[in-house]
Amino acid sequence: MATINELTQDQFTQLLDEYFAPPEKRSKMTEEEVKDLAERLNEKINVPIINETGEEKILIKIIIKIDRFLYNNLPNEFYDLVRSLDNGIDDDEAKRLVKRLSKLANKHIDIPYIPEQVEYIAIRFVIGIIINAARKQWDMARSKAELTNANIPNSENASDIELESIIQ
């Protein structure tokens, strides 16, 4: 891996392009990952008054909103760890990040058309999936399988221990 001084002009330009990406490109999750997460999240929460098809469309928009939040608050080099089995963060770092990002996301993401408890579950579920996938020897498939049945805290005042439990 090249050091910062060894980056080619193209590599440096790519770094800047990612950092200054327009809003519609500020995403790391694939379309398939978003759809799959929407289906899994739909099993955990209920959006009032909306049929199942409409509910999944709403959940896709929520997941995209959270993905953009993570893009804006994590270096892309970290976010890219979800695609690597060999590289990744350890359990303690994962617990620290899931606590910090969950609290920060709750302050910056408001989804007024769903109840607050549902909002907390959605935010923490998606963040938990991403952080677990960024761990060593983990990937998105394992993270989704492990977290699908996990108990996600639904309170604004969830304790650090409750938030850490998202890390399986």
N, C-alpha and C positions, 0 to 999 in steps of 0.2 A: 504494500500500500504506500502510495506516495505521500510525502509530508507536504504541508501547505506550500512550502517553497518549491516543491517539485511538481506542483499541479501544472498541467498544460493550460494554455489559454482557453481551449475548449472545455476542459474540466472546470476551470474557474467560472467561465460563462454559464455552464450548466448549474453550478452551485448558486450563482446569482439569480438565474432564471427560476429555480425552485423556490428560493427565498422570496422573490418578488412576484411570484405567480399570481395571476388575476384570480378573483374569488371562485370562478367556475372550475379552476384547475387545482384548487387547494384541497386535495383529497388524496388519500393513499389506499383506501379500500377499493377493491374491484366491484363491478356491478354484481357479480355472483355472490361475493361476500356480503354485500349490503342486503340483497334479497334473502339470502340464507339467514342472516341475523334478524331480519324483519319477521321471518316465519318463526324463529325461535323466541323472539321477544313477544310475539303475538300469543304464544303459549303462556307467558308470564303475566301479561297485563291485558286490560280491557279498556278500550277507548269508548266512553259512553255514547250512546245514541247512534253509533255508526255500524254498518254491516261489516262482515269480515273482510271483504275486498277493499272497502274504503279504509278500514282499520289498517290493513297492511300497507296501503299507500301512505297513510299518515306516518306509520312506523318507519317506512323507507326515508321519508323527509326528516324525521327525528334522527335517525342514524347518520344521515348525510350531515346534519347540523353538528352532531357530536364528532364525526370524522373531521370536519373542518376545524372545529375547536382544537382537536388534538394536533392537526397539521400546524395550526397557529401557535401551539404551546409546547410542542416537542420538536427538537431538531429532527430533520428528515433522516439523518443518519441513525437516530434512535428508532424512529418509526419503522425504518427498513429492517430492524431486527426481527419483526414478525415474520419475515420470509426466510429466516436462517435458523437451522437447528443447532449449528456448531457455535455460533456467537449468541450472546444474550446476556441478560441481567440475572443476578442471583435473587434468591427469595426475599432477602431483606430489602434490597433495592425495589423489588416489585411491590412489597407492602408499603414502603415509603411513597412510591409514586401513585399507587392506587388511592391512598389517603389524600395526598396533596391534590391530585388531578380531580378527584371526586368533589372535594370541597371547592376548588376553583371553578370547576364546571357548573356546580350548583349556583354559584354567584353570577356567572356570565351567560348561562343558557337559560332562557325562560321559554317555556312552551305553554302559553296561556290556554290552549284548547284542551289540555288534559289535566286531571287533578294532580296536585303537588306530589302525592305519594307515588303516582305512576311515573311522574317525571324523574323522581329520584331513582326508581328501579331502572328506567330506560338508560339514564346517564351512567349509572354504576355498572349495569350489565355490559354495555358497550365498552366502557373503559376497562372493566375487568377482563373482557375477552382480549382486547388489544395488549394490555400489560402482561397477562398470562402468556400470550403468544410470543411476546418479546423475551421470555425467559429462556435460559439455556435448555436445550433438548425439548422445547415446546414449539408448536406451530399453531396456526389458526384452527386446524381440524381438531387437535387435541384440546385446545382451549375451549372451543365451542362445545365439544362433547362433555367436558368437565363442568362447565358453567351452566349448561342448559338446565340442570336439576338443582343448582345451588340456590341457597336462600339469600336473596339480595336485600340488604337493608332498605326500608322504605320510609325512613324518618329523616327529617332535616338534621336532627341532632344525633345521628348514628355515632356511636363511639368509635374510637380508633380500632378497637378490637373487632367490632362488627365490620368495619370497612376492610380490615386486614383479612377477614374470613373470605373475602372475594378471591384472594390468592389461594388457590387449591394446593 
